[in-house]
Amino acid sequence: MIEARVKTGFWARALLRRIAATGRSAMVLHRGDEDAGAVLITLMDRKGGFAILRESSANQGWERVTLADAAASDTYIARQRNYDPDLWVLELETDSVEEPVEKTLGTRRDQGAA
């Protein structure tokens, strides 16, 4: 079965515009492969909380990785970029990293494909 996906660059830009429309801050930290790069989304809040959302390998949306601080976040991202140089890294500011933003992000996968 071939899985339909939206191109990563298109999806990332659309997500950034959608987030900006809500008045929140979001940016691209690292631009990966325009067509098929994987995506990590770093979450940070004003209280110093950090978390990372990564695309689920089981095609189930997003998986959350909670991190202790900025250094742990940087280390995690560097390790992932070494493993996958095509990786996109987006940063999203939230009120709280515990907020379940992954439920509103959608995915690049075509949910209707069978």
Disulfide bonds with the S-S distance in Angstrom:
none
